Amino acid sequence: MVTCSLRALQLSFQIQHPDVETMHMKAKFARTIAGGVAVLGLALTLAILLSAVPAAHALPSYARQTGQRCSSCHTGGNWPQLTPWGRFFKLSGYTAGKSLLGGKDGFNYVPVGIMGKVGATWASQPNNSLGQTVVSPNGTPEAYGFTAEAGTKLTDFLGIFYEYSLGNNFPGWTGSTGAADLRAVHFFHPGGQELLMGIDSNNNPTVQDVWNTVPNWGYPFAASPQALGGPASPMIDNLGGQAASVGVYALLNRQLYVEISEYRVATNFFRWMSGGTSFRGGGGNYLDGFNPYWRVYWTTEHGPNVLMVGTFGMHSNVYPNSAMPAGPTNSFTDQGFDSQYEHLGGSNELSIRFTYIYENQAWNASFPQGGSSTLNGNIQSLNLNGTYTLHDRWAFNAGYFANNGSNNADLYAITSPSGSQLTTSPNTNGYTLEIDRTLTQNLKLTMQYNGFFKFNGLTHNIDGMGRTPGDNNTLWLSMSMAF
């Protein structure tokens, strides 16, 4: 369900004494500096401690299964970007390497791994002009989340990838299922051709994909949970941990890929794919019946150069209230077009990615109930980005994003403190810049800057109190760990 993330900007007036405000500003500045020093100190400490830890390779469980290094499956060793071999490993059902069962102790390797992320986020203007909080906490070192992952080859034809995460909600922590992907595969050779056929079941449209152009694996690959985002995004990007699928796919000569899947709500038999998700609160996306998803792409390799062009899409019927899944539904039809180019030669690697998604919306349930001010609408999402990797140690990333759509007062309206309506538009665009430094195969440092040119259709005075889109910009320093 598309909702506005800026309700917190509709704030009432407060009056602060100038001297007290000055004291607060000084104290916050001191805390910001202290927070930065703490993050850097923690990074250095972990780097020293982990330098003595045996190297992990890619996702830890698959590393033990295949014996491969990060850079074999991941471009520049950076998860989740995949190399041609990494893409083929996933499409072939995670079945390369040793099976889980066997060996003198009954198991060939430990099929689990642990990943974590800590850091700090600074907003350009964490408070509005009245001193009320917009982004919090600002500059405070935080643990963002920890993920346990299990990935393994079960048989020569069956493999699985499964995550369970504990995430910081600011405030409070909750556990939930992350990516879940179960595959059964078989190779055929009709007329001397190679045909890979697979059956797949997963819990998020595009999580089964192998390119970094689709919503689940697109850039930015990670972001601060404290950073603000635009109010609208396509439904295909909002079903993670709430849907479950059964689908079939085919890969011909490792070039032409075709997939058809059907998604339903992840309840009953599929509840293992939606752990931690509660539909009873009314804020989830509860699918009605079976909802088709499709994917087609063509790819070719010429020496170190790789090119992919493709299309994907989904038609979704979603109840307006997940706590009461009955009656009319809203319908969303997403059609995406994507392309990715890679140059993978030598120690310098380049990836350029493009994605465009157009969504038709039919608010058949919400419009009569007053949940949408229009019966029909649309969203257009554009993402253009690239990554340059140097010596499998440094990665430099840059991207432009734009999410535009139809005006809708019930979904996107922002009102000033005086009561005047400032905007009903979701149009938001900006950029994301990021530098990654891999210290060891266990530890990576990230510095990411997220900036806005337009927010909620406005280029200035986005809250009726003088706030600009740039005031929502954030700087994020983080450390990622994997064992």
C-alpha positions as CSV (number, residue, x, y, z in Angstrom):
1,M,0.0,0.0,0.0
2,V,1.4,3.4,-1.0
3,T,1.6,5.7,2.0
4,C,3.2,9.1,2.6
5,S,6.4,9.0,4.6
6,L,6.3,12.7,5.4
7,R,3.4,12.8,7.9
8,A,6.0,13.6,10.5
9,L,6.5,17.0,8.7
10,Q,3.0,18.1,9.6
11,L,4.0,19.6,12.9
12,S,2.5,22.0,15.4
13,F,4.2,25.2,16.5
14,Q,6.6,25.4,19.5
15,I,8.4,28.4,20.9
16,Q,11.9,28.0,22.4
17,H,13.9,30.6,24.3
18,P,16.9,31.8,22.1
19,D,19.5,31.1,24.8
20,V,18.2,27.6,25.4
21,E,18.1,26.9,21.7
22,T,21.8,28.0,21.4
23,M,22.8,25.7,24.2
24,H,20.9,22.8,22.5
25,M,22.7,23.5,19.2
26,K,26.1,23.5,20.8
27,A,25.3,20.3,22.7
28,K,24.1,18.5,19.5
29,F,27.2,19.7,17.6
30,A,29.4,18.2,20.3
31,R,27.5,14.9,20.2
32,T,27.8,14.8,16.4
33,I,31.6,15.2,16.6
34,A,31.8,12.6,19.4
35,G,29.6,10.2,17.4
36,G,31.9,10.5,14.3
37,V,34.9,9.8,16.4
38,A,33.2,6.8,18.0
39,V,32.3,5.3,14.7
40,L,35.8,5.7,13.3
41,G,37.3,4.3,16.4
42,L,35.0,1.3,16.3
43,A,35.9,0.8,12.6
44,L,39.6,0.8,13.4
45,T,39.2,-1.6,16.3
46,L,37.2,-4.1,14.4
47,A,39.6,-3.9,11.4
48,I,42.5,-4.8,13.8
49,L,40.6,-7.6,15.5
50,L,39.2,-9.1,12.2
51,S,42.6,-9.0,10.5
52,A,43.4,-12.2,12.4
53,V,40.1,-13.9,11.5
54,P,40.1,-16.4,8.6
55,A,38.7,-14.8,5.5
56,A,35.1,-15.3,4.6
57,H,34.2,-15.6,1.0
58,A,31.0,-14.1,-0.5
59,L,28.0,-15.3,1.5
60,P,29.7,-17.4,4.2
61,S,27.6,-20.6,3.7
62,Y,28.2,-20.7,-0.1
63,A,31.9,-20.0,0.4
64,R,32.2,-23.2,2.4
65,Q,30.2,-25.0,-0.2
66,T,32.1,-23.9,-3.3
67,G,35.5,-22.9,-1.9
68,Q,35.3,-19.7,-4.0
69,R,36.5,-16.2,-3.2
70,C,34.1,-13.2,-3.1
71,S,35.3,-11.9,-6.5
72,S,34.3,-15.2,-8.2
73,C,30.6,-14.6,-7.6
74,H,30.5,-10.9,-6.8
75,T,31.8,-8.1,-9.0
76,G,34.8,-6.7,-7.2
77,G,33.9,-8.9,-4.3
78,N,31.0,-6.6,-3.4
79,W,27.7,-8.2,-2.5
80,P,25.1,-8.3,-4.0
81,Q,26.6,-7.5,-7.4
82,L,27.0,-10.7,-9.3
83,T,29.5,-11.8,-11.9
84,P,28.5,-14.1,-14.9
85,W,29.5,-17.1,-12.8
86,G,27.6,-15.8,-9.8
87,R,24.5,-15.4,-11.9
88,F,24.8,-18.9,-13.3
89,F,25.4,-20.3,-9.8
90,K,22.1,-18.8,-8.6
91,L,20.1,-19.8,-11.6
92,S,21.4,-23.4,-11.4
93,G,19.9,-23.7,-8.0
94,Y,22.9,-23.0,-5.8
95,T,24.0,-26.5,-6.6
96,A,27.7,-26.0,-7.6
97,G,30.2,-27.5,-5.1
98,K,29.7,-29.9,-2.2
99,S,26.3,-31.1,-0.9
100,L,25.5,-30.3,2.7
101,L,25.1,-33.9,3.8
102,G,28.2,-36.2,3.8
103,G,31.6,-36.3,5.4
104,K,32.7,-38.2,8.5
105,D,30.5,-36.1,10.8
106,G,27.5,-36.2,8.5
107,F,27.9,-32.7,7.2
108,N,30.5,-31.4,4.7
109,Y,30.4,-27.8,6.0
110,V,28.4,-25.4,8.2
111,P,25.6,-24.0,6.0
112,V,25.0,-20.8,7.9
113,G,26.5,-17.3,8.3
114,I,26.0,-14.2,10.3
115,M,26.1,-10.6,8.9
116,G,25.8,-7.3,10.7
117,K,25.8,-3.6,10.1
118,V,26.6,-0.7,12.5
119,G,27.2,3.0,11.8
120,A,25.8,6.6,12.2
121,T,23.6,8.9,10.1
122,W,23.9,12.7,9.9
123,A,21.1,14.8,8.4
124,S,21.7,18.1,6.7
125,Q,19.0,19.6,9.0
126,P,17.8,17.0,11.5
127,N,15.2,19.5,12.9
128,N,12.7,21.8,11.3
129,S,12.8,25.6,11.8
130,L,10.9,25.2,15.1
131,G,13.5,22.7,16.5
132,Q,11.3,19.7,16.1
133,T,12.9,16.5,15.1
134,V,12.7,15.2,11.5
135,V,15.6,12.8,11.5
136,S,16.6,11.1,14.7
137,P,18.9,10.1,16.2
138,N,21.4,12.3,14.4
139,G,25.1,11.4,14.5
140,T,24.7,8.7,17.1
141,P,26.5,5.4,16.6
142,E,23.8,2.7,16.1
143,A,23.6,-1.0,15.4
144,Y,21.3,-1.2,12.4
145,G,20.7,-5.0,12.2
146,F,22.0,-8.5,12.2
147,T,21.1,-11.3,9.7
148,A,21.4,-15.0,10.0
149,E,21.6,-16.7,6.5
150,A,21.4,-20.3,5.5
151,G,22.3,-21.2,2.0
152,T,23.2,-24.6,0.7
153,K,23.1,-27.3,-2.0
154,L,20.7,-29.9,-0.7
155,T,21.1,-32.3,-3.7
156,D,22.5,-32.1,-7.2
157,F,19.1,-30.6,-8.3
158,L,17.9,-28.6,-5.2
159,G,19.3,-25.6,-3.3
160,I,18.1,-22.9,-0.9
161,F,18.8,-19.5,0.3
162,Y,17.1,-18.1,3.5
163,E,17.6,-15.1,5.7
164,Y,16.2,-14.1,9.1
165,S,17.0,-10.5,10.3
166,L,16.8,-8.6,13.5
167,G,16.4,-4.9,12.6
168,N,16.5,-1.6,14.5
169,N,13.2,0.4,14.1
170,F,14.3,3.5,15.9
171,P,13.0,2.8,18.5
172,G,12.8,-0.9,19.2
173,W,14.0,-4.1,17.4
174,T,11.9,-6.6,15.5
175,G,12.8,-9.9,13.8
176,S,11.6,-10.9,10.3
177,T,12.3,-13.1,7.4
178,G,14.6,-11.6,4.8
179,A,15.1,-13.1,1.4
180,A,13.8,-16.7,0.9
181,D,14.5,-18.6,-2.3
182,L,14.1,-22.3,-2.9
183,R,15.0,-23.8,-6.3
184,A,14.8,-27.2,-8.1
185,V,16.7,-27.4,-11.5
186,H,17.6,-29.7,-14.3
187,F,19.7,-29.4,-17.4
188,F,18.6,-30.6,-20.9
189,H,20.5,-30.6,-24.2
190,P,18.0,-30.6,-27.1
191,G,19.8,-30.5,-30.4
192,G,23.1,-29.8,-28.8
193,Q,21.8,-26.7,-27.0
194,E,22.0,-26.1,-23.3
195,L,18.6,-25.6,-21.6
196,L,18.4,-25.0,-17.9
197,M,14.9,-25.5,-16.5
198,G,14.0,-24.5,-12.9
199,I,11.1,-24.3,-10.4
200,D,11.4,-21.5,-7.9
201,S,9.6,-20.4,-4.8
202,N,10.4,-17.1,-3.1
203,N,9.0,-14.3,-0.9
204,N,9.6,-11.1,-2.8
205,P,9.1,-10.3,-6.5
206,T,12.5,-9.9,-8.1
207,V,14.4,-11.5,-5.2
208,Q,14.9,-14.5,-7.6
209,D,16.5,-12.2,-10.2
210,V,20.3,-12.2,-11.0
211,W,20.7,-8.6,-12.1
212,N,21.2,-5.4,-10.1
213,T,18.6,-3.5,-12.0
214,V,15.5,-5.0,-10.4
215,P,14.0,-3.5,-7.2
216,N,15.1,-6.0,-4.7
217,W,18.8,-5.9,-5.8
218,G,19.1,-2.4,-7.2
219,Y,21.3,0.5,-6.2
220,P,21.7,1.7,-3.5
221,F,22.3,-1.8,-2.3
222,A,22.0,-0.7,1.3
223,A,20.8,2.5,2.9
224,S,20.4,4.1,6.3
225,P,17.0,3.2,7.9
226,Q,17.1,6.7,9.4
227,A,17.3,8.4,6.0
228,L,14.1,9.9,4.5
229,G,12.7,8.6,1.3
230,G,10.0,9.8,-1.2
231,P,6.4,9.0,-0.5
232,A,5.7,6.7,-3.5
233,S,7.2,3.6,-5.1
234,P,5.7,0.8,-7.3
235,M,3.8,-2.0,-5.7
236,I,6.3,-4.5,-7.1
237,D,8.9,-2.9,-4.7
238,N,6.6,-3.2,-1.6
239,L,5.8,-6.9,-1.2
240,G,8.9,-8.3,0.5
241,G,8.2,-10.7,3.3
242,Q,4.4,-10.6,2.5
243,A,4.2,-12.6,-0.7
244,A,5.1,-16.1,-1.7
245,S,5.4,-17.6,-5.2
246,V,5.7,-20.7,-7.3
247,G,7.1,-20.2,-10.7
248,V,9.0,-21.8,-13.6
249,Y,12.0,-20.5,-15.6
250,A,14.2,-21.4,-18.5
251,L,17.7,-20.3,-19.5
252,L,18.7,-21.1,-23.1
253,N,22.5,-21.2,-23.8
254,R,23.1,-18.9,-20.9
255,Q,21.7,-16.0,-23.0
256,L,17.9,-16.0,-23.1
257,Y,15.9,-16.2,-19.9
258,V,12.1,-16.5,-19.5
259,E,10.1,-16.8,-16.3
260,I,6.5,-17.0,-15.2
261,S,5.5,-17.0,-11.5
262,E,2.4,-16.6,-9.5
263,Y,2.4,-14.8,-6.1
264,R,-0.1,-15.1,-3.3
265,V,-0.1,-13.8,0.3
266,A,2.5,-15.6,2.4
267,T,0.2,-17.2,5.0
268,N,-0.6,-20.8,5.9
269,F,1.9,-23.2,4.1
270,F,4.0,-20.2,3.1
271,R,4.2,-18.7,6.6
272,W,7.9,-19.6,6.9
273,M,8.5,-17.0,4.2
274,S,6.8,-14.2,6.2
275,G,8.1,-14.6,9.7
276,G,7.8,-11.4,11.7
277,T,5.2,-10.0,9.4
278,S,1.8,-9.1,11.0
279,F,-1.1,-8.4,8.7
280,R,-3.5,-7.8,11.7
281,G,-2.2,-4.2,12.2
282,G,-3.7,-3.2,8.8
283,G,-0.5,-1.7,7.4
284,G,0.6,-4.6,5.2
285,N,0.0,-5.5,1.6
286,Y,-2.3,-8.5,1.6
287,L,-2.6,-10.1,-1.9
288,D,-5.9,-11.4,-3.2
289,G,-5.6,-14.7,-5.0
290,F,-2.8,-15.4,-7.4
291,N,-0.9,-12.5,-9.0
292,P,1.2,-13.1,-12.1
293,Y,4.9,-12.0,-12.4
294,W,6.9,-12.2,-15.6
295,R,10.5,-11.8,-16.6
296,V,12.4,-11.9,-19.9
297,Y,16.0,-10.9,-20.7
298,W,18.7,-11.5,-23.2
299,T,22.4,-11.2,-22.4
300,T,25.6,-11.6,-24.3
301,E,29.3,-11.7,-23.5
302,H,32.2,-10.5,-25.6
303,G,35.5,-10.9,-23.8
304,P,35.4,-8.8,-20.6
305,N,32.2,-7.0,-21.8
306,V,28.7,-8.1,-20.7
307,L,25.4,-6.6,-21.9
308,M,21.8,-7.4,-20.7
309,V,18.5,-6.0,-21.9
310,G,15.2,-7.1,-20.4
311,T,11.7,-6.5,-19.2
312,F,9.8,-7.6,-16.1
313,G,6.4,-6.9,-14.6
314,M,3.6,-7.9,-12.3
315,H,-0.1,-7.5,-11.8
316,S,-1.2,-7.3,-8.2
317,N,-4.6,-7.2,-6.5
318,V,-4.2,-5.9,-2.9
319,Y,-6.8,-5.4,-0.2
320,P,-6.9,-1.9,1.2
321,N,-6.7,-3.2,4.8
322,S,-4.6,-6.2,5.5
323,A,-6.4,-6.8,8.8
324,M,-9.7,-7.3,6.9
325,P,-8.8,-9.2,3.6
326,A,-12.2,-9.3,2.1
327,G,-14.3,-7.3,-0.5
328,P,-12.9,-5.1,-3.3
329,T,-9.2,-4.8,-4.0
330,N,-6.9,-2.1,-5.5
331,S,-5.1,-3.2,-8.6
332,F,-1.5,-2.4,-9.7
333,T,0.1,-3.3,-13.0
334,D,3.9,-2.7,-13.1
335,Q,5.9,-2.9,-16.3
336,G,9.6,-2.6,-16.1
337,F,12.5,-2.2,-18.6
338,D,16.1,-2.7,-17.6
339,S,19.6,-2.9,-19.0
340,Q,23.0,-3.5,-17.5
341,Y,26.5,-3.2,-19.0
342,E,29.6,-4.6,-17.4
343,H,33.3,-4.4,-18.2
344,L,35.0,-7.1,-16.0
345,G,38.6,-7.2,-17.3
346,G,41.7,-6.9,-15.1
347,S,41.6,-5.3,-11.7
348,N,39.3,-2.4,-12.8
349,E,35.6,-3.2,-13.3
350,L,32.7,-1.1,-14.4
351,S,29.0,-1.6,-14.2
352,I,26.3,0.7,-15.6
353,R,22.6,0.0,-14.8
354,F,19.3,1.5,-16.0
355,T,15.8,0.7,-14.8
356,Y,12.4,2.2,-15.6
357,I,9.1,1.1,-14.1
358,Y,5.7,2.4,-15.0
359,E,2.8,1.5,-12.8
360,N,-0.9,1.8,-13.5
361,Q,-3.1,2.1,-10.4
362,A,-6.8,1.4,-10.0
363,W,-8.0,2.4,-6.5
364,N,-11.2,0.4,-6.9
365,A,-11.4,-0.3,-3.1
366,S,-9.7,2.8,-1.6
367,F,-11.5,5.4,-3.7
368,P,-15.0,4.7,-2.6
369,Q,-13.8,4.4,1.0
370,G,-12.0,7.8,1.0
371,G,-8.5,6.3,1.0
372,S,-7.6,7.7,-2.4
373,S,-8.7,11.0,-3.9
374,T,-8.6,9.6,-7.5
375,L,-9.9,6.4,-9.0
376,N,-6.9,5.9,-11.3
377,G,-3.3,6.9,-11.1
378,N,0.2,6.0,-12.0
379,I,3.8,6.0,-10.8
380,Q,6.9,6.3,-12.9
381,S,10.2,5.2,-11.4
382,L,13.6,5.8,-12.9
383,N,17.0,4.6,-11.6
384,L,20.3,5.2,-13.5
385,N,23.5,4.3,-11.7
386,G,27.0,2.9,-12.0
387,T,29.9,1.3,-10.0
388,Y,33.6,1.5,-10.6
389,T,35.6,-1.1,-8.7
390,L,39.4,-0.8,-8.2
391,H,41.6,-3.8,-7.2
392,D,38.7,-5.5,-5.4
393,R,39.3,-3.1,-2.6
394,W,37.6,0.2,-3.5
395,A,34.2,0.7,-5.1
396,F,32.9,4.1,-6.3
397,N,29.2,4.4,-6.9
398,A,26.9,7.1,-8.2
399,G,23.2,7.1,-9.1
400,Y,20.3,9.3,-10.0
401,F,16.7,8.4,-9.0
402,A,13.3,9.8,-9.8
403,N,9.9,8.7,-8.6
404,N,7.0,10.6,-10.2
405,G,3.3,10.0,-10.3
406,S,-0.3,11.3,-10.3
407,N,-1.4,13.8,-7.7
408,N,-3.4,12.3,-4.9
409,A,-4.5,14.4,-1.9
410,D,-5.3,11.4,0.3
411,L,-1.9,9.8,-0.2
412,Y,0.6,12.6,-0.7
413,A,-0.8,15.8,0.7
414,I,1.5,18.0,2.8
415,T,-0.2,20.8,4.8
416,S,1.5,23.8,6.4
417,P,1.0,24.7,10.0
418,S,-1.5,27.4,9.0
419,G,-3.6,24.7,7.3
420,S,-2.9,25.5,3.6
421,Q,-2.2,22.6,1.3
422,L,1.3,22.8,-0.1
423,T,1.3,19.8,-2.4
424,T,-0.5,16.6,-3.4
425,S,2.3,15.4,-5.7
426,P,4.7,12.4,-4.9
427,N,7.3,13.7,-7.4
428,T,10.8,13.2,-5.7
429,N,14.2,13.0,-7.3
430,G,17.8,13.1,-6.3
431,Y,21.1,11.3,-6.2
432,T,23.1,8.8,-4.1
433,L,26.9,8.8,-3.9
434,E,28.8,6.1,-2.2
435,I,32.4,4.9,-1.6
436,D,33.1,1.4,-0.2
437,R,36.4,0.2,1.2
438,T,36.9,-3.6,1.7
439,L,39.3,-4.0,4.6
440,T,39.1,-7.8,4.8
441,Q,36.7,-10.3,3.3
442,N,34.9,-10.0,6.7
443,L,34.7,-6.2,6.9
444,K,33.6,-3.4,4.6
445,L,33.4,0.3,5.3
446,T,30.8,2.5,3.5
447,M,30.3,6.2,3.2
448,Q,27.1,7.2,1.5
449,Y,25.5,10.6,0.7
450,N,21.9,10.8,-0.2
451,G,20.6,14.1,-1.7
452,F,17.4,15.5,-3.0
453,F,16.6,18.0,-5.8
454,K,12.8,17.8,-5.3
455,F,10.7,16.3,-2.5
456,N,6.9,15.7,-2.7
457,G,6.7,17.8,-5.8
458,L,8.4,20.8,-4.2
459,T,11.8,22.4,-4.7
460,H,11.5,24.8,-1.6
461,N,9.3,25.2,1.5
462,I,8.4,21.5,1.6
463,D,6.9,21.8,5.1
464,G,5.4,25.3,5.0
465,M,8.2,26.5,7.4
466,G,11.0,27.1,5.0
467,R,12.5,23.6,4.8
468,T,14.2,22.7,1.5
469,P,14.7,19.3,-0.2
470,G,18.4,19.6,0.6
471,D,17.6,19.8,4.3
472,N,16.6,16.1,4.0
473,N,20.0,15.1,2.7
474,T,21.9,12.5,4.8
475,L,25.5,11.3,5.3
476,W,25.8,7.6,6.4
477,L,28.9,5.9,7.6
478,S,28.6,2.2,8.2
479,M,30.5,-1.1,8.7
480,S,29.3,-4.4,7.3
481,M,30.5,-7.6,8.8
482,A,30.1,-11.2,7.6
483,F,31.2,-14.5,9.2
